[in-house]
Amino acid sequence: MNSTVSRRALRFAQDRWTATGVRWSCQLHPSVLPSRRFQSTASPSKLEVDGKSYSTDRWTNVPQSILSLISHRLHLQPSHPVSLTRELIESRFPSPTYIHHNDLPPVVTVAQNFDSLGFPPDHPGRNRSDTYYINKDTVLRTHSSAHEADIFRQNASEGYTISADVYRRDAVDRSHYPVFHQMEGARMWDRRKVPRGDIAKAVWDDLAKMPKHNLQVEDPNPTVHPERNPLQAEHHSIEEVEAIAAHLKRSLEGVVVELFSKAKQAAAATDSSDPPPEDQPLRVRWVEAYFPFTSPSWELEVFWQGDWLEILGCGVTKQDLYINAGIPNHIGWAFGVGLERVAMLLFSIPDIRLFWSRDRRFLSQFTTIRNINRFRSFSKHPACYKDVAFWLRSSSSSAGGGLKNNAQDFHENDVMEIVREIGGDLVEDVKLVDEFQHPLSGRKSLCYRINYRSLERTLRNEEANELHESVRGELVKKLGVELR
């Protein structure tokens, strides 16, 4: 995949698979010697991460503010909304068929995170503008799939789920955070172990044992389509894929029943001005999709509060993943979902920063999966907007397309990282509000609007001014921009 179109398609597909809305951006790939952005000449030669020591080098770009979040593991904290969401999904994938992997280490190799999944060398997700590097060979995982090949190789069960904290440099707004949580699952059948090697019959037999539901399901497209949703014809028969697709869809429709039945009960029990949910069957629809790890592939959408919402991505696992893991006789399905995205819907949580709050007014609202409560806002503090405008260096662009070895090459994620480092959770969002290119010099000017707003208290204008001046100073120091 060397064309721009292919890279963009692959980038978009990875985001939809995790169902988080996180955007891969496109800049330099790691065969290019990295710049010194965000790396002090006095940076330590060692980093302590999750109890282990790692050597640093010119690739190192992970700040202490991110390292300090590793120990939180929200998906394992009792009564936390992210953890409750994980528990609800896990309940649909019982043992011993499924093993649940919830405490895998967040530091992985580049090979685990990218190479084992077939990411091409120039995939934008490999860039330092998107990924937190411990050193050139080691990263904070950018997705839970970094562990997929290892679990396939272990071949310890017919199915599994993985839930994990994952890390990406990204936008600053109410739905993005540099640390978030993903969950994925897979189910496999071994041709050597099913009766007479008949995969299709074995899968249909397993499907017949699964509980039914009363969802209204829209699934108008054929299971495979030669252009839109191709069969892996060199590995699978159409009969096998029809059976696997049916098993996959019933499994994930069951997840929707579990999640949104709870959400409807919580909405009905809440005293609010919102209209009560309509007492009618939930509606879901299957939409053809493209993901780099599966084919055919689908997205599952739910009709909720008057709109169709994308919940997860899934499909028939690419056979190359099994072959590379040493289990070529296996065939199966996989899915991926963003836990924060689902939790925000399930608990009606409006701002992703709330998941990291230690305020008891937030945490005390949630207890167990048997008693799902909608979030009740305990405060709404005023916003404080401040703009910062600057000229880029003439060799830079807002898309990060400057000279490969320009040490001050600009990327929007660098602005986000500076704001996060200084403002932390006191920043609600950062938006590009204006851009201008000088007609004579060709220099480009950008203006970003930063919304300073605390979730827990009123932020004084003097505090916001102090933070903003620090942001302005760091933009000049680290990115080489000229303030306007």
Long-range contacts (C-beta under 8 A, 24 or more apart in sequence): 1-120, 1-122, 1-123, 2-120, 2-122, 7-122, 7-123, 7-124, 9-290, 10-120, 10-123, 10-292, 11-123, 11-124, 11-125, 13-289, 13-290, 13-291, 13-292, 14-125, 14-143, 14-291, 14-292, 16-289, 16-291, 16-299, 16-310, 16-313, 17-291, 17-292, 17-293, 17-313, 17-336, 18-143, 18-182, 18-313, 18-336, 18-337, 18-338, 19-299, 19-310, 19-311, 19-312, 19-313, 19-336, 19-337, 19-338, 19-341, 19-342, 20-180, 20-182, 20-338, 20-340, 20-341, 21-175, 21-176, 21-338, 21-341, 22-168, 22-170, 22-176, 22-180, 22-338, 23-170, 23-171, 24-124, 24-125, 24-130, 25-124, 25-127, 25-129, 25-130, 25-400, 25-411, 25-412, 25-413, 26-124, 26-127, 26-399, 26-400, 27-124, 27-127, 27-129, 27-130, 27-399, 27-400, 27-401, 27-409, 27-411, 28-127, 28-128, 28-129, 28-400, 28-404, 28-409, 29-121, 29-122, 29-123, 29-124, 29-126, 29-127, 30-59, 30-110, 30-121, 30-126, 30-127, 30-128, 30-136, 31-121, 31-122, 32-404, 32-405, 33-58, 33-405, 34-58, 34-59, 34-61, 34-128, 35-128, 35-405, 35-406, 35-407, 35-408, 35-409, 36-407, 37-61, 37-128, 37-407, 37-408, 37-409, 37-414, 37-478, 37-479, 38-63, 38-414, 38-417, 38-478, 47-134, 49-106, 49-107, 49-134, 49-140, 50-105, 50-106, 50-107, 52-107, 54-107, 54-134, 54-135, 54-138, 55-135, 56-134, 56-135, 57-135, 57-136, 58-136, 59-128, 59-133, 59-135, 59-136, 60-133, 60-134, 60-135, 61-128, 61-132, 61-133, 62-132, 62-133, 62-134, 62-140, 62-167, 63-417, 63-421, 65-420, 65-421, 65-424, 66-132, 66-140, 66-167, 66-178, 66-179, 69-165, 69-179, 69-356, 70-106, 70-140, 70-165, 72-165, 72-179, 72-356, 73-103, 73-165, 74-165, 74-181, 74-355, 74-356, 75-102, 75-163, 75-164, 75-165, 75-181, 75-183, 75-339, 76-102, 76-103, 79-363, 79-366, 79-367, 79-368, 80-355, 80-363, 80-366, 81-343, 81-346, 81-347, 81-349, 81-355, 81-366, 82-181, 82-339, 82-340, 82-343, 82-355, 84-343, 84-366, 84-368, 84-369, 84-372, 85-259, 85-339, 85-342, 85-343, 85-346, 86-163, 86-181, 86-183, 86-339, 87-369, 88-258, 88-259, 88-262, 88-346, 88-369, 89-161, 89-183, 89-185, 89-255, 89-258, 89-259, 89-337, 89-342, 90-161, 90-163, 91-258, 91-369, 92-251, 92-254, 92-255, 92-258, 93-159, 93-161, 93-185, 93-251, 96-157, 97-157, 97-158, 97-159, 97-187, 98-157, 98-158, 98-159, 98-160, 98-161, 98-185, 98-187, 99-156, 99-157, 99-159, 99-160, 99-161, 100-160, 100-161, 100-163, 101-147, 101-151, 101-160, 101-161, 101-162, 101-163, 102-162, 102-163, 102-164, 104-147, 104-162, 104-164, 106-140, 106-141, 106-164, 106-165, 106-166, 106-167, 107-134, 107-138, 107-139, 107-140, 107-141, 108-138, 108-139, 108-140, 108-141, 108-146, 108-147, 109-137, 109-138, 109-139, 110-136, 110-137, 110-138, 110-139, 112-141, 112-146, 112-147, 112-149, 112-150, 113-139, 113-141, 113-142, 113-143, 113-146, 116-146, 116-148, 116-149, 116-324, 117-145, 117-146, 117-148, 117-149, 117-292, 117-293, 117-321, 118-292, 118-293, 118-318, 118-320, 118-321, 119-292, 129-169, 129-400, 129-411, 129-413, 129-414, 130-168, 130-169, 130-170, 130-413, 131-167, 131-168, 131-169, 132-167, 132-168, 132-169, 132-178, 140-166, 140-167, 141-166, 141-167, 142-166, 142-167, 142-168, 143-182, 143-336, 144-182, 144-183, 144-184, 144-336, 145-184, 145-293, 145-336, 148-184, 148-186, 148-321, 148-334, 149-321, 149-324, 149-325, 151-186, 152-321, 152-322, 152-325, 152-326, 152-327, 152-330, 153-325, 153-326, 153-327, 155-327, 155-330, 158-187, 158-188, 158-189, 159-185, 159-186, 159-187, 159-188, 159-332, 160-185, 160-186, 161-185, 163-339, 169-413, 169-416, 169-417, 170-413, 170-416, 171-412, 171-413, 171-416, 171-430, 172-416, 172-419, 172-420, 172-427, 172-428, 172-429, 172-430, 173-428, 173-429, 173-430, 173-431, 174-350, 174-351, 174-352, 174-353, 174-428, 174-429, 175-341, 175-344, 175-352, 176-352, 177-340, 177-352, 177-353, 177-355, 177-356, 178-420, 180-338, 180-339, 180-340, 180-352, 181-338, 181-339, 181-340, 182-336, 182-337, 182-338, 182-339, 183-336, 183-337, 183-338, 183-339, 184-334, 184-335, 184-336, 184-337, 185-334, 185-335, 186-317, 186-332, 186-333, 186-334, 186-335, 187-247, 187-248, 187-251, 187-332, 187-333, 188-317, 188-322, 188-327, 188-330, 188-331, 188-332, 189-330, 189-331, 189-332, 190-327, 190-329, 190-330, 191-329, 191-330, 191-331, 192-329, 199-240, 199-243, 199-244, 199-331, 200-237, 200-239, 200-240, 200-242, 200-243, 201-243, 203-240, 203-243, 203-244, 203-246, 203-247, 204-243, 204-246, 206-247, 207-243, 207-246, 207-247, 207-250, 210-247, 210-250, 210-251, 210-254, 211-254, 213-253, 213-254, 213-257, 214-281, 215-253, 215-256, 215-257, 215-281, 215-282, 215-283, 215-284, 216-281, 216-282, 216-283, 216-284, 217-249, 217-253, 217-283, 217-284, 217-285, 217-286, 218-283, 218-284, 218-285, 218-286, 219-249, 219-285, 219-286, 221-286, 221-288, 223-296, 224-296, 225-288, 225-296, 228-288, 229-288, 229-289, 229-295, 229-296, 229-297, 229-298, 230-295, 230-296, 231-295, 231-296, 232-295, 232-316, 232-318, 232-319, 234-319, 235-319, 235-331, 236-316, 236-319, 236-331, 240-331, 241-296, 241-316, 244-316, 244-331, 244-332, 244-333, 245-296, 245-316, 245-333, 247-333, 248-314, 248-315, 248-316, 248-333, 248-335, 249-286, 249-298, 249-300, 251-333, 252-300, 252-312, 252-314, 252-335, 253-284, 253-300, 255-312, 256-282, 256-284, 256-300, 256-302, 256-311, 257-282, 259-342, 259-346, 260-302, 260-304, 260-346, 262-346, 262-369, 262-372, 263-304, 263-345, 263-346, 263-372, 265-372, 266-346, 266-347, 266-348, 266-372, 266-373, 266-374, 267-348, 267-374, 269-373, 270-373, 270-374, 270-376, 272-374, 277-305, 289-313, 289-315, 291-315, 292-318, 293-317, 293-318, 293-321, 293-334, 294-318, 294-333, 294-334, 304-345, 309-345, 311-337, 311-341, 311-342, 312-336, 312-337, 313-337, 346-372, 347-372, 347-373, 347-374, 347-375, 348-374, 348-375, 349-375, 350-375, 350-377, 351-428, 351-455, 353-425, 353-428, 353-455, 354-455, 356-425, 357-425, 357-455, 357-456, 359-455, 359-456, 379-455, 379-456, 379-457, 381-453, 381-454, 381-455, 381-456, 381-457, 381-458, 381-459, 382-453, 382-458, 382-459, 383-428, 383-451, 383-452, 383-453, 384-451, 384-452, 384-453, 384-459, 384-461, 384-464, 385-449, 385-450, 385-451, 385-452, 386-449, 386-450, 386-452, 386-464, 386-465, 386-468, 387-433, 387-447, 387-448, 387-449, 387-450, 388-447, 388-448, 388-450, 388-468, 388-471, 388-472, 388-475, 388-483, 389-434, 389-445, 389-446, 389-447, 389-448, 389-483, 389-484, 390-445, 390-446, 390-475, 390-476, 390-481, 390-482, 390-483, 390-484, 391-443, 391-444, 391-445, 391-481, 391-482, 391-484, 392-443, 392-444, 392-445, 392-446, 392-481, 393-480, 393-481, 394-441, 394-442, 394-443, 396-444, 397-444, 398-432, 398-435, 398-444, 398-446, 408-479, 408-480, 410-479, 410-481, 414-478, 414-479, 415-448, 415-475, 415-479, 418-471, 418-474, 418-475, 418-478, 418-479, 419-450, 419-471, 421-474, 422-467, 422-470, 422-471, 422-474, 423-450, 423-452, 423-467, 423-471, 425-454, 425-455, 426-452, 426-453, 426-454, 426-459, 426-463, 426-467, 427-451, 427-452, 427-453, 428-452, 428-453, 445-484, 447-484
